């Protein structure tokens, strides 16, 4: 059970985070509420086209990051599973 909690639970939790973020909670409309005012604070004379492009790039980078984290967690769990021979403990 400790093996599962240490290696597989983070994978399942992160999948839940991705699932929740895929809904309306992290939609473009919601993220623009935070990002656009921040960008306007940094550069008040920024154009609408630049704001749109930066918003798209930030969202794409966030998607890349969230799936990279999932890949790392999954590869960590699979690697440890193979080392342990599927028994949930490391071989001696």
PDB file with one MODEL, atoms N, CA, C and O in Angstrom:
MODEL        1
ATOM      1  N   UNK A   1       0.815  -1.194   0.000  1.00  0.00           N
ATOM      2  CA  UNK A   1       0.000   0.000   0.000  1.00  0.00           C
ATOM      3  C   UNK A   1       0.865   1.268   0.000  1.00  0.00           C
ATOM      4  O   UNK A   1       0.520   2.256  -0.648  1.00  0.00           O
ATOM      5  N   UNK A   2       1.985   1.236   0.726  1.00  0.00           N
ATOM      6  CA  UNK A   2       2.879   2.397   0.733  1.00  0.00           C
ATOM      7  C   UNK A   2       3.432   2.649  -0.668  1.00  0.00           C
ATOM      8  O   UNK A   2       3.599   3.796  -1.084  1.00  0.00           O
ATOM      9  N   UNK A   3       3.716   1.555  -1.394  1.00  0.00           N
ATOM     10  CA  UNK A   3       4.232   1.692  -2.754  1.00  0.00           C
ATOM     11  C   UNK A   3       3.224   2.428  -3.625  1.00  0.00           C
ATOM     12  O   UNK A   3       3.583   3.343  -4.365  1.00  0.00           O
ATOM     13  N   UNK A   4       1.957   2.023  -3.532  1.00  0.00           N
ATOM     14  CA  UNK A   4       0.912   2.671  -4.328  1.00  0.00           C
ATOM     15  C   UNK A   4       0.802   4.153  -3.969  1.00  0.00           C
ATOM     16  O   UNK A   4       0.757   5.013  -4.849  1.00  0.00           O
ATOM     17  N   UNK A   5       0.761   4.437  -2.676  1.00  0.00           N
ATOM     18  CA  UNK A   5       0.611   5.828  -2.242  1.00  0.00           C
ATOM     19  C   UNK A   5       1.787   6.685  -2.669  1.00  0.00           C
ATOM     20  O   UNK A   5       1.619   7.861  -2.989  1.00  0.00           O
ATOM     21  N   UNK A   6       2.973   6.104  -2.675  1.00  0.00           N
ATOM     22  CA  UNK A   6       4.166   6.874  -3.011  1.00  0.00           C
ATOM     23  C   UNK A   6       4.317   7.099  -4.509  1.00  0.00           C
ATOM     24  O   UNK A   6       4.749   8.171  -4.931  1.00  0.00           O
ATOM     25  N   UNK A   7       3.966   6.102  -5.316  1.00  0.00           N
ATOM     26  CA  UNK A   7       4.248   6.200  -6.753  1.00  0.00           C
ATOM     27  C   UNK A   7       3.013   6.362  -7.642  1.00  0.00           C
ATOM     28  O   UNK A   7       3.080   7.080  -8.640  1.00  0.00           O
ATOM     29  N   UNK A   8       1.903   5.725  -7.318  1.00  0.00           N
ATOM     30  CA  UNK A   8       0.736   5.785  -8.192  1.00  0.00           C
ATOM     31  C   UNK A   8      -0.287   6.827  -7.769  1.00  0.00           C
ATOM     32  O   UNK A   8      -0.997   7.365  -8.618  1.00  0.00           O
ATOM     33  N   UNK A   9      -0.379   7.122  -6.496  1.00  0.00           N
ATOM     34  CA  UNK A   9      -1.335   8.142  -6.054  1.00  0.00           C
ATOM     35  C   UNK A   9      -1.040   9.519  -6.669  1.00  0.00           C
ATOM     36  O   UNK A   9      -1.978  10.206  -7.073  1.00  0.00           O
ATOM     37  N   UNK A  10       0.236   9.949  -6.756  1.00  0.00           N
ATOM     38  CA  UNK A  10       0.490  11.240  -7.413  1.00  0.00           C
ATOM     39  C   UNK A  10       0.019  11.280  -8.873  1.00  0.00           C
ATOM     40  O   UNK A  10      -0.424  12.321  -9.358  1.00  0.00           O
ATOM     41  N   UNK A  11       0.119  10.146  -9.564  1.00  0.00           N
ATOM     42  CA  UNK A  11      -0.353  10.083 -10.954  1.00  0.00           C
ATOM     43  C   UNK A  11      -1.859  10.305 -10.987  1.00  0.00           C
ATOM     44  O   UNK A  11      -2.359  11.092 -11.790  1.00  0.00           O
ATOM     45  N   UNK A  12      -2.577   9.614 -10.117  1.00  0.00           N
ATOM     46  CA  UNK A  12      -4.037   9.735 -10.088  1.00  0.00           C
ATOM     47  C   UNK A  12      -4.477  11.140  -9.651  1.00  0.00           C
ATOM     48  O   UNK A  12      -5.437  11.689 -10.191  1.00  0.00           O
ATOM     49  N   UNK A  13      -3.780  11.704  -8.687  1.00  0.00           N
ATOM     50  CA  UNK A  13      -4.110  13.061  -8.235  1.00  0.00           C
ATOM     51  C   UNK A  13      -3.885  14.059  -9.368  1.00  0.00           C
ATOM     52  O   UNK A  13      -4.705  14.949  -9.593  1.00  0.00           O
ATOM     53  N   UNK A  14      -2.759  13.905 -10.081  1.00  0.00           N
ATOM     54  CA  UNK A  14      -2.468  14.832 -11.180  1.00  0.00           C
ATOM     55  C   UNK A  14      -3.480  14.679 -12.312  1.00  0.00           C
ATOM     56  O   UNK A  14      -3.858  15.668 -12.940  1.00  0.00           O
ATOM     57  N   UNK A  15      -3.925  13.446 -12.579  1.00  0.00           N
ATOM     58  CA  UNK A  15      -4.980  13.249 -13.570  1.00  0.00           C
ATOM     59  C   UNK A  15      -6.249  13.988 -13.150  1.00  0.00           C
ATOM     60  O   UNK A  15      -6.945  14.558 -13.991  1.00  0.00           O
ATOM     61  N   UNK A  16      -6.548  13.980 -11.858  1.00  0.00           N
ATOM     62  CA  UNK A  16      -7.693  14.729 -11.352  1.00  0.00           C
ATOM     63  C   UNK A  16      -7.529  16.227 -11.553  1.00  0.00           C
ATOM     64  O   UNK A  16      -8.482  16.920 -11.910  1.00  0.00           O
ATOM     65  N   UNK A  17      -6.317  16.727 -11.322  1.00  0.00           N
ATOM     66  CA  UNK A  17      -6.041  18.152 -11.533  1.00  0.00           C
ATOM     67  C   UNK A  17      -6.252  18.518 -13.007  1.00  0.00           C
ATOM     68  O   UNK A  17      -6.844  19.553 -13.312  1.00  0.00           O
ATOM     69  N   UNK A  18      -5.775  17.680 -13.906  1.00  0.00           N
ATOM     70  CA  UNK A  18      -5.953  17.930 -15.345  1.00  0.00           C
ATOM     71  C   UNK A  18      -7.437  17.899 -15.702  1.00  0.00           C
ATOM     72  O   UNK A  18      -7.921  18.740 -16.460  1.00  0.00           O
ATOM     73  N   UNK A  19      -8.155  16.916 -15.146  1.00  0.00           N
ATOM     74  CA  UNK A  19      -9.586  16.797 -15.432  1.00  0.00           C
ATOM     75  C   UNK A  19     -10.340  18.038 -14.973  1.00  0.00           C
ATOM     76  O   UNK A  19     -11.162  18.574 -15.716  1.00  0.00           O
ATOM     77  N   UNK A  20     -10.070  18.491 -13.772  1.00  0.00           N
ATOM     78  CA  UNK A  20     -10.744  19.680 -13.241  1.00  0.00           C
ATOM     79  C   UNK A  20     -10.377  20.919 -14.064  1.00  0.00           C
ATOM     80  O   UNK A  20     -11.235  21.746 -14.372  1.00  0.00           O
ATOM     81  N   UNK A  21      -9.094  21.035 -14.413  1.00  0.00           N
ATOM     82  CA  UNK A  21      -8.651  22.180 -15.200  1.00  0.00           C
ATOM     83  C   UNK A  21      -9.157  22.181 -16.627  1.00  0.00           C
ATOM     84  O   UNK A  21      -9.190  23.229 -17.271  1.00  0.00           O
ATOM     85  N   UNK A  22      -9.555  21.016 -17.133  1.00  0.00           N
ATOM     86  CA  UNK A  22     -10.043  20.927 -18.506  1.00  0.00           C
ATOM     87  C   UNK A  22     -11.457  21.462 -18.658  1.00  0.00           C
ATOM     88  O   UNK A  22     -11.905  21.735 -19.772  1.00  0.00           O
ATOM     89  N   UNK A  23     -12.146  21.612 -17.566  1.00  0.00           N
ATOM     90  CA  UNK A  23     -13.512  22.136 -17.616  1.00  0.00           C
ATOM     91  C   UNK A  23     -13.504  23.647 -17.739  1.00  0.00           C
ATOM     92  O   UNK A  23     -12.510  24.248 -18.148  1.00  0.00           O
ATOM     93  N   UNK A  24     -14.613  24.246 -17.385  1.00  0.00           N
ATOM     94  CA  UNK A  24     -14.769  25.689 -17.495  1.00  0.00           C
ATOM     95  C   UNK A  24     -13.894  26.470 -16.541  1.00  0.00           C
ATOM     96  O   UNK A  24     -13.659  27.662 -16.742  1.00  0.00           O
ATOM     97  N   UNK A  25     -13.403  25.799 -15.488  1.00  0.00           N
ATOM     98  CA  UNK A  25     -12.618  26.490 -14.475  1.00  0.00           C
ATOM     99  C   UNK A  25     -11.374  27.168 -15.050  1.00  0.00           C
ATOM    100  O   UNK A  25     -11.050  28.288 -14.655  1.00  0.00           O
ATOM    101  N   UNK A  26     -10.688  26.525 -15.956  1.00  0.00           N
ATOM    102  CA  UNK A  26      -9.464  27.083 -16.535  1.00  0.00           C
ATOM    103  C   UNK A  26      -9.630  27.413 -18.019  1.00  0.00           C
ATOM    104  O   UNK A  26      -8.678  27.314 -18.793  1.00  0.00           O
ATOM    105  N   UNK A  27     -10.826  27.798 -18.403  1.00  0.00           N
ATOM    106  CA  UNK A  27     -11.073  28.147 -19.799  1.00  0.00           C
ATOM    107  C   UNK A  27     -10.376  29.460 -20.143  1.00  0.00           C
ATOM    108  O   UNK A  27      -9.891  30.168 -19.261  1.00  0.00           O
ATOM    109  N   UNK A  28     -10.333  29.769 -21.418  1.00  0.00           N
ATOM    110  CA  UNK A  28      -9.659  30.987 -21.876  1.00  0.00           C
ATOM    111  C   UNK A  28     -10.298  32.237 -21.268  1.00  0.00           C
ATOM    112  O   UNK A  28      -9.613  33.212 -20.959  1.00  0.00           O
ATOM    113  N   UNK A  29     -11.609  32.191 -21.105  1.00  0.00           N
ATOM    114  CA  UNK A  29     -12.296  33.352 -20.521  1.00  0.00           C
ATOM    115  C   UNK A  29     -11.870  33.583 -19.070  1.00  0.00           C
ATOM    116  O   UNK A  29     -11.702  34.723 -18.635  1.00  0.00           O
ATOM    117  N   UNK A  30     -11.701  32.498 -18.336  1.00  0.00           N
ATOM    118  CA  UNK A  30     -11.311  32.633 -16.931  1.00  0.00           C
ATOM    119  C   UNK A  30      -9.843  33.038 -16.780  1.00  0.00           C
ATOM    120  O   UNK A  30      -9.517  33.877 -15.940  1.00  0.00           O
ATOM    121  N   UNK A  31      -8.968  32.456 -17.577  1.00  0.00           N
ATOM    122  CA  UNK A  31      -7.551  32.799 -17.439  1.00  0.00           C
ATOM    123  C   UNK A  31      -7.267  34.216 -17.923  1.00  0.00           C
ATOM    124  O   UNK A  31      -6.337  34.864 -17.443  1.00  0.00           O
ATOM    125  N   UNK A  32      -8.060  34.692 -18.865  1.00  0.00           N
ATOM    126  CA  UNK A  32      -7.832  36.059 -19.352  1.00  0.00           C
ATOM    127  C   UNK A  32      -8.154  37.097 -18.276  1.00  0.00           C
ATOM    128  O   UNK A  32      -7.623  38.207 -18.305  1.00  0.00           O
ATOM    129  N   UNK A  33      -9.017  36.740 -17.336  1.00  0.00           N
ATOM    130  CA  UNK A  33      -9.342  37.669 -16.243  1.00  0.00           C
ATOM    131  C   UNK A  33      -8.125  38.005 -15.389  1.00  0.00           C
ATOM    132  O   UNK A  33      -8.044  39.087 -14.806  1.00  0.00           O
ATOM    133  N   UNK A  34      -7.185  37.077 -15.320  1.00  0.00           N
ATOM    134  CA  UNK A  34      -5.987  37.303 -14.516  1.00  0.00           C
ATOM    135  C   UNK A  34      -4.816  37.777 -15.366  1.00  0.00           C
ATOM    136  O   UNK A  34      -4.071  38.673 -14.971  1.00  0.00           O
ATOM    137  N   UNK A  35      -4.665  37.172 -16.525  1.00  0.00           N
ATOM    138  CA  UNK A  35      -3.494  37.436 -17.357  1.00  0.00           C
ATOM    139  C   UNK A  35      -3.544  38.816 -18.014  1.00  0.00           C
ATOM    140  O   UNK A  35      -2.549  39.541 -18.002  1.00  0.00           O
ATOM    141  N   UNK A  36      -4.679  39.181 -18.580  1.00  0.00           N
ATOM    142  CA  UNK A  36      -4.784  40.456 -19.294  1.00  0.00           C
ATOM    143  C   UNK A  36      -4.523  41.651 -18.370  1.00  0.00           C
ATOM    144  O   UNK A  36      -3.736  42.524 -18.735  1.00  0.00           O
ATOM    145  N   UNK A  37      -5.146  41.726 -17.195  1.00  0.00           N
ATOM    146  CA  UNK A  37      -4.813  42.862 -16.320  1.00  0.00           C
ATOM    147  C   UNK A  37      -3.340  42.890 -15.910  1.00  0.00           C
ATOM    148  O   UNK A  37      -2.750  43.962 -15.780  1.00  0.00           O
ATOM    149  N   UNK A  38      -2.752  41.718 -15.709  1.00  0.00           N
ATOM    150  CA  UNK A  38      -1.332  41.669 -15.361  1.00  0.00           C
ATOM    151  C   UNK A  38      -0.478  42.209 -16.503  1.00  0.00           C
ATOM    152  O   UNK A  38       0.443  42.995 -16.276  1.00  0.00           O
ATOM    153  N   UNK A  39      -0.779  41.794 -17.719  1.00  0.00           N
ATOM    154  CA  UNK A  39      -0.027  42.276 -18.881  1.00  0.00           C
ATOM    155  C   UNK A  39      -0.228  43.778 -19.094  1.00  0.00           C
ATOM    156  O   UNK A  39       0.708  44.492 -19.453  1.00  0.00           O
ATOM    157  N   UNK A  40      -1.443  44.244 -18.872  1.00  0.00           N
ATOM    158  CA  UNK A  40      -1.704  45.686 -18.997  1.00  0.00           C
ATOM    159  C   UNK A  40      -0.992  46.472 -17.908  1.00  0.00           C
ATOM    160  O   UNK A  40      -0.601  47.619 -18.128  1.00  0.00           O
ATOM    161  N   UNK A  41      -0.819  45.876 -16.750  1.00  0.00           N
ATOM    162  CA  UNK A  41      -0.069  46.527 -15.678  1.00  0.00           C
ATOM    163  C   UNK A  41       1.413  46.620 -16.056  1.00  0.00           C
ATOM    164  O   UNK A  41       2.069  47.629 -15.799  1.00  0.00           O
ATOM    165  N   UNK A  42       1.931  45.536 -16.679  1.00  0.00           N
ATOM    166  CA  UNK A  42       3.332  45.550 -17.109  1.00  0.00           C
ATOM    167  C   UNK A  42       3.579  46.534 -18.241  1.00  0.00           C
ATOM    168  O   UNK A  42       4.575  47.257 -18.242  1.00  0.00           O
ATOM    169  N   UNK A  43       2.663  46.557 -19.207  1.00  0.00           N
ATOM    170  CA  UNK A  43       2.831  47.409 -20.394  1.00  0.00           C
ATOM    171  C   UNK A  43       1.461  47.969 -20.780  1.00  0.00           C
ATOM    172  O   UNK A  43       0.726  47.340 -21.542  1.00  0.00           O
ATOM    173  N   UNK A  44       1.123  49.132 -20.266  1.00  0.00           N
ATOM    174  CA  UNK A  44      -0.220  49.694 -20.489  1.00  0.00           C
ATOM    175  C   UNK A  44      -0.584  49.940 -21.956  1.00  0.00           C
ATOM    176  O   UNK A  44      -1.766  49.917 -22.297  1.00  0.00           O
ATOM    177  N   UNK A  45       0.389  50.173 -22.822  1.00  0.00           N
ATOM    178  CA  UNK A  45       0.088  50.473 -24.227  1.00  0.00           C
ATOM    179  C   UNK A  45       0.168  49.247 -25.135  1.00  0.00           C
ATOM    180  O   UNK A  45       0.332  49.397 -26.346  1.00  0.00           O
ATOM    181  N   UNK A  46       0.057  48.054 -24.588  1.00  0.00           N
ATOM    182  CA  UNK A  46       0.145  46.830 -25.383  1.00  0.00           C
ATOM    183  C   UNK A  46      -1.090  46.714 -26.287  1.00  0.00           C
ATOM    184  O   UNK A  46      -2.197  47.080 -25.892  1.00  0.00           O
ATOM    185  N   UNK A  47      -0.883  46.204 -27.490  1.00  0.00           N
ATOM    186  CA  UNK A  47      -1.997  46.091 -28.443  1.00  0.00           C
ATOM    187  C   UNK A  47      -2.859  44.867 -28.126  1.00  0.00           C
ATOM    188  O   UNK A  47      -2.426  43.947 -27.432  1.00  0.00           O
ATOM    189  N   UNK A  48      -4.075  44.877 -28.645  1.00  0.00           N
ATOM    190  CA  UNK A  48      -5.002  43.764 -28.456  1.00  0.00           C
ATOM    191  C   UNK A  48      -4.445  42.498 -29.104  1.00  0.00           C
ATOM    192  O   UNK A  48      -4.587  41.399 -28.566  1.00  0.00           O
ATOM    193  N   UNK A  49      -3.810  42.665 -30.268  1.00  0.00           N
ATOM    194  CA  UNK A  49      -3.229  41.514 -30.961  1.00  0.00           C
ATOM    195  C   UNK A  49      -2.120  40.881 -30.123  1.00  0.00           C
ATOM    196  O   UNK A  49      -2.016  39.657 -30.038  1.00  0.00           O
ATOM    197  N   UNK A  50      -1.303  41.719 -29.514  1.00  0.00           N
ATOM    198  CA  UNK A  50      -0.224  41.203 -28.661  1.00  0.00           C
ATOM    199  C   UNK A  50      -0.790  40.501 -27.434  1.00  0.00           C
ATOM    200  O   UNK A  50      -0.295  39.448 -27.033  1.00  0.00           O
ATOM    201  N   UNK A  51      -1.824  41.083 -26.841  1.00  0.00           N
ATOM    202  CA  UNK A  51      -2.468  40.449 -25.692  1.00  0.00           C
ATOM    203  C   UNK A  51      -3.007  39.069 -26.059  1.00  0.00           C
ATOM    204  O   UNK A  51      -2.838  38.108 -25.309  1.00  0.00           O
ATOM    205  N   UNK A  52      -3.652  38.981 -27.207  1.00  0.00           N
ATOM    206  CA  UNK A  52      -4.214  37.712 -27.661  1.00  0.00           C
ATOM    207  C   UNK A  52      -3.116  36.685 -27.901  1.00  0.00           C
ATOM    208  O   UNK A  52      -3.245  35.534 -27.484  1.00  0.00           O
ATOM    209  N   UNK A  53      -2.050  37.081 -28.561  1.00  0.00           N
ATOM    210  CA  UNK A  53      -0.946  36.173 -28.852  1.00  0.00           C
ATOM    211  C   UNK A  53      -0.275  35.676 -27.564  1.00  0.00           C
ATOM    212  O   UNK A  53       0.013  34.487 -27.429  1.00  0.00           O
ATOM    213  N   UNK A  54      -0.034  36.582 -26.635  1.00  0.00           N
ATOM    214  CA  UNK A  54       0.595  36.187 -25.365  1.00  0.00           C
ATOM    215  C   UNK A  54      -0.325  35.255 -24.592  1.00  0.00           C
ATOM    216  O   UNK A  54       0.134  34.273 -24.008  1.00  0.00           O
ATOM    217  N   UNK A  55      -1.602  35.548 -24.585  1.00  0.00           N
ATOM    218  CA  UNK A  55      -2.568  34.700 -23.887  1.00  0.00           C
ATOM    219  C   UNK A  55      -2.563  33.293 -24.466  1.00  0.00           C
ATOM    220  O   UNK A  55      -2.560  32.316 -23.717  1.00  0.00           O
ATOM    221  N   UNK A  56      -2.562  33.179 -25.775  1.00  0.00           N
ATOM    222  CA  UNK A  56      -2.522  31.869 -26.430  1.00  0.00           C
ATOM    223  C   UNK A  56      -1.229  31.138 -26.082  1.00  0.00           C
ATOM    224  O   UNK A  56      -1.260  29.952 -25.753  1.00  0.00           O
ATOM    225  N   UNK A  57      -0.108  31.822 -26.150  1.00  0.00           N
ATOM    226  CA  UNK A  57       1.182  31.195 -25.847  1.00  0.00           C
ATOM    227  C   UNK A  57       1.280  30.726 -24.402  1.00  0.00           C
ATOM    228  O   UNK A  57       1.809  29.649 -24.128  1.00  0.00           O
ATOM    229  N   UNK A  58       0.774  31.530 -23.488  1.00  0.00           N
ATOM    230  CA  UNK A  58       0.797  31.138 -22.070  1.00  0.00           C
ATOM    231  C   UNK A  58      -0.071  29.908 -21.852  1.00  0.00           C
ATOM    232  O   UNK A  58       0.326  28.995 -21.128  1.00  0.00           O
ATOM    233  N   UNK A  59      -1.244  29.868 -22.465  1.00  0.00           N
ATOM    234  CA  UNK A  59      -2.122  28.706 -22.307  1.00  0.00           C
ATOM    235  C   UNK A  59      -1.504  27.452 -22.922  1.00  0.00           C
ATOM    236  O   UNK A  59      -1.613  26.372 -22.342  1.00  0.00           O
ATOM    237  N   UNK A  60      -0.862  27.571 -24.077  1.00  0.00           N
ATOM    238  CA  UNK A  60      -0.218  26.413 -24.705  1.00  0.00           C
ATOM    239  C   UNK A  60       0.954  25.917 -23.848  1.00  0.00           C
ATOM    240  O   UNK A  60       1.158  24.712 -23.704  1.00  0.00           O
ATOM    241  N   UNK A  61       1.720  26.856 -23.284  1.00  0.00           N
ATOM    242  CA  UNK A  61       2.829  26.472 -22.404  1.00  0.00           C
ATOM    243  C   UNK A  61       2.314  25.772 -21.148  1.00  0.00           C
ATOM    244  O   UNK A  61       2.948  24.844 -20.646  1.00  0.00           O
ATOM    245  N   UNK A  62       1.172  26.214 -20.647  1.00  0.00           N
ATOM    246  CA  UNK A  62       0.580  25.567 -19.475  1.00  0.00           C
ATOM    247  C   UNK A  62       0.150  24.141 -19.802  1.00  0.00           C
ATOM    248  O   UNK A  62       0.359  23.231 -19.000  1.00  0.00           O
ATOM    249  N   UNK A  63      -0.450  23.940 -20.978  1.00  0.00           N
ATOM    250  CA  UNK A  63      -0.826  22.586 -21.397  1.00  0.00           C
ATOM    251  C   UNK A  63       0.405  21.695 -21.518  1.00  0.00           C
ATOM    252  O   UNK A  63       0.405  20.559 -21.042  1.00  0.00           O
ATOM    253  N   UNK A  64       1.431  22.200 -22.141  1.00  0.00           N
ATOM    254  CA  UNK A  64       2.668  21.441 -22.288  1.00  0.00           C
ATOM    255  C   UNK A  64       3.236  21.066 -20.927  1.00  0.00           C
ATOM    256  O   UNK A  64       3.670  19.932 -20.720  1.00  0.00           O
ATOM    257  N   UNK A  65       3.232  22.009 -20.011  1.00  0.00           N
ATOM    258  CA  UNK A  65       3.772  21.771 -18.675  1.00  0.00           C
ATOM    259  C   UNK A  65       2.955  20.743 -17.913  1.00  0.00           C
ATOM    260  O   UNK A  65       3.522  19.848 -17.285  1.00  0.00           O
ATOM    261  N   UNK A  66       1.629  20.853 -17.956  1.00  0.00           N
ATOM    262  CA  UNK A  66       0.812  19.911 -17.191  1.00  0.00           C
ATOM    263  C   UNK A  66       0.961  18.483 -17.716  1.00  0.00           C
ATOM    264  O   UNK A  66       0.974  17.539 -16.925  1.00  0.00           O
ATOM    265  N   UNK A  67       1.071  18.311 -19.013  1.00  0.00           N
ATOM    266  CA  UNK A  67       1.239  16.963 -19.549  1.00  0.00           C
ATOM    267  C   UNK A  67       2.679  16.459 -19.384  1.00  0.00           C
ATOM    268  O   UNK A  67       2.900  15.252 -19.297  1.00  0.00           O
ATOM    269  N   UNK A  68       3.642  17.355 -19.341  1.00  0.00           N
ATOM    270  CA  UNK A  68       5.028  16.946 -19.041  1.00  0.00           C
ATOM    271  C   UNK A  68       5.128  16.439 -17.608  1.00  0.00           C
ATOM    272  O   UNK A  68       5.810  15.450 -17.341  1.00  0.00           O
ATOM    273  N   UNK A  69       4.448  17.116 -16.688  1.00  0.00           N
ATOM    274  CA  UNK A  69       4.432  16.657 -15.293  1.00  0.00           C
ATOM    275  C   UNK A  69       3.768  15.286 -15.211  1.00  0.00           C
ATOM    276  O   UNK A  69       4.253  14.410 -14.495  1.00  0.00           O
ATOM    277  N   UNK A  70       2.677  15.090 -15.927  1.00  0.00           N
ATOM    278  CA  UNK A  70       2.017  13.783 -15.948  1.00  0.00           C
ATOM    279  C   UNK A  70       2.958  12.705 -16.487  1.00  0.00           C
ATOM    280  O   UNK A  70       3.022  11.606 -15.937  1.00  0.00           O
ATOM    281  N   UNK A  71       3.678  13.013 -17.547  1.00  0.00           N
ATOM    282  CA  UNK A  71       4.615  12.052 -18.125  1.00  0.00           C
ATOM    283  C   UNK A  71       5.721  11.688 -17.129  1.00  0.00           C
ATOM    284  O   UNK A  71       6.103  10.523 -17.021  1.00  0.00           O
ATOM    285  N   UNK A  72       6.228  12.676 -16.410  1.00  0.00           N
ATOM    286  CA  UNK A  72       7.263  12.402 -15.409  1.00  0.00           C
ATOM    287  C   UNK A  72       6.735  11.537 -14.273  1.00  0.00           C
ATOM    288  O   UNK A  72       7.394  10.583 -13.862  1.00  0.00           O
ATOM    289  N   UNK A  73       5.558  11.861 -13.766  1.00  0.00           N
ATOM    290  CA  UNK A  73       4.975  11.064 -12.684  1.00  0.00           C
ATOM    291  C   UNK A  73       4.682   9.639 -13.141  1.00  0.00           C
ATOM    292  O   UNK A  73       4.928   8.681 -12.408  1.00  0.00           O
ATOM    293  N   UNK A  74       4.163   9.508 -14.338  1.00  0.00           N
ATOM    294  CA  UNK A  74       3.844   8.184 -14.868  1.00  0.00           C
ATOM    295  C   UNK A  74       5.103   7.364 -15.123  1.00  0.00           C
ATOM    296  O   UNK A  74       5.141   6.177 -14.800  1.00  0.00           O
ATOM    297  N   UNK A  75       6.129   7.979 -15.697  1.00  0.00           N
ATOM    298  CA  UNK A  75       7.361   7.234 -15.950  1.00  0.00           C
ATOM    299  C   UNK A  75       8.033   6.827 -14.633  1.00  0.00           C
ATOM    300  O   UNK A  75       8.627   5.752 -14.545  1.00  0.00           O
ATOM    301  N   UNK A  76       7.940   7.682 -13.616  1.00  0.00           N
ATOM    302  CA  UNK A  76       8.489   7.359 -12.296  1.00  0.00           C
ATOM    303  C   UNK A  76       7.774   6.144 -11.708  1.00  0.00           C
ATOM    304  O   UNK A  76       8.421   5.239 -11.182  1.00  0.00           O
ATOM    305  N   UNK A  77       6.456   6.122 -11.793  1.00  0.00           N
ATOM    306  CA  UNK A  77       5.686   5.006 -11.244  1.00  0.00           C
ATOM    307  C   UNK A  77       5.966   3.714 -12.012  1.00  0.00           C
ATOM    308  O   UNK A  77       6.145   2.659 -11.403  1.00  0.00           O
ATOM    309  N   UNK A  78       6.003   3.790 -13.332  1.00  0.00           N
ATOM    310  CA  UNK A  78       6.259   2.592 -14.139  1.00  0.00           C
ATOM    311  C   UNK A  78       7.669   2.074 -13.893  1.00  0.00           C
ATOM    312  O   UNK A  78       7.868   0.866 -13.762  1.00  0.00           O
ATOM    313  N   UNK A  79       8.642   2.963 -13.830  1.00  0.00           N
ATOM    314  CA  UNK A  79      10.028   2.562 -13.581  1.00  0.00           C
ATOM    315  C   UNK A  79      10.145   1.840 -12.241  1.00  0.00           C
ATOM    316  O   UNK A  79      10.772   0.784 -12.158  1.00  0.00           O
ATOM    317  N   UNK A  80       9.551   2.398 -11.201  1.00  0.00           N
ATOM    318  CA  UNK A  80       9.615   1.765  -9.880  1.00  0.00           C
ATOM    319  C   UNK A  80       8.864   0.443  -9.859  1.00  0.00           C
ATOM    320  O   UNK A  80       9.274  -0.493  -9.171  1.00  0.00           O
ATOM    321  N   UNK A  81       7.778   0.357 -10.599  1.00  0.00           N
ATOM    322  CA  UNK A  81       7.021  -0.887 -10.689  1.00  0.00           C
ATOM    323  C   UNK A  81       7.867  -1.982 -11.344  1.00  0.00           C
ATOM    324  O   UNK A  81       7.858  -3.132 -10.904  1.00  0.00           O
ATOM    325  N   UNK A  82       8.590  -1.616 -12.389  1.00  0.00           N
ATOM    326  CA  UNK A  82       9.450  -2.597 -13.067  1.00  0.00           C
ATOM    327  C   UNK A  82      10.611  -3.032 -12.185  1.00  0.00           C
ATOM    328  O   UNK A  82      10.965  -4.211 -12.158  1.00  0.00           O
ATOM    329  N   UNK A  83      11.206  -2.084 -11.461  1.00  0.00           N
ATOM    330  CA  UNK A  83      12.318  -2.415 -10.570  1.00  0.00           C
ATOM    331  C   UNK A  83      11.860  -3.381  -9.483  1.00  0.00           C
ATOM    332  O   UNK A  83      12.578  -4.313  -9.118  1.00  0.00           O
ATOM    333  N   UNK A  84      10.653  -3.142  -8.972  1.00  0.00           N
ATOM    334  CA  UNK A  84      10.165  -3.977  -7.884  1.00  0.00           C
ATOM    335  C   UNK A  84       9.603  -5.303  -8.377  1.00  0.00           C
ATOM    336  O   UNK A  84       9.248  -6.163  -7.571  1.00  0.00           O
ATOM    337  N   UNK A  85       9.521  -5.472  -9.665  1.00  0.00           N
ATOM    338  CA  UNK A  85       8.970  -6.706 -10.215  1.00  0.00           C
ATOM    339  C   UNK A  85       7.472  -6.809 -10.029  1.00  0.00           C
ATOM    340  O   UNK A  85       6.917  -7.907 -10.043  1.00  0.00           O
ATOM    341  N   UNK A  86       6.815  -5.680  -9.857  1.00  0.00           N
ATOM    342  CA  UNK A  86       5.378  -5.660  -9.697  1.00  0.00           C
ATOM    343  C   UNK A  86       4.908  -6.047  -8.311  1.00  0.00           C
ATOM    344  O   UNK A  86       3.707  -6.205  -8.093  1.00  0.00           O
ATOM    345  N   UNK A  87       5.830  -6.205  -7.363  1.00  0.00           N
ATOM    346  CA  UNK A  87       5.461  -6.632  -6.015  1.00  0.00           C
ATOM    347  C   UNK A  87       5.238  -5.463  -5.070  1.00  0.00           C
ATOM    348  O   UNK A  87       4.849  -5.664  -3.920  1.00  0.00           O
ATOM    349  N   UNK A  88       5.477  -4.259  -5.533  1.00  0.00           N
ATOM    350  CA  UNK A  88       5.269  -3.107  -4.687  1.00  0.00           C
ATOM    351  C   UNK A  88       6.414  -2.821  -3.734  1.00  0.00           C
ATOM    352  O   UNK A  88       6.272  -2.002  -2.826  1.00  0.00           O
ATOM    353  N   UNK A  89       7.536  -3.474  -3.923  1.00  0.00           N
ATOM    354  CA  UNK A  89       8.712  -3.187  -3.088  1.00  0.00           C
ATOM    355  C   UNK A  89       9.948  -3.349  -3.946  1.00  0.00           C
ATOM    356  O   UNK A  89       9.933  -4.080  -4.936  1.00  0.00           O
ATOM    357  N   UNK A  90      11.011  -2.673  -3.572  1.00  0.00           N
ATOM    358  CA  UNK A  90      12.248  -2.747  -4.347  1.00  0.00           C
ATOM    359  C   UNK A  90      12.937  -4.077  -4.109  1.00  0.00           C
ATOM    360  O   UNK A  90      12.974  -4.588  -2.990  1.00  0.00           O
ATOM    361  N   UNK A  91      13.484  -4.627  -5.193  1.00  0.00           N
ATOM    362  CA  UNK A  91      14.217  -5.908  -5.087  1.00  0.00           C
ATOM    363  C   UNK A  91      15.570  -5.678  -4.426  1.00  0.00           C
ATOM    364  O   UNK A  91      16.159  -4.606  -4.556  1.00  0.00           O
ATOM    365  N   UNK A  92      16.041  -6.661  -3.738  1.00  0.00           N
ATOM    366  CA  UNK A  92      17.359  -6.577  -3.086  1.00  0.00           C
ATOM    367  C   UNK A  92      18.449  -6.984  -4.043  1.00  0.00           C
ATOM    368  O   UNK A  92      19.625  -6.978  -3.679  1.00  0.00           O
TER     369      UNK A  92
ENDMDL
END
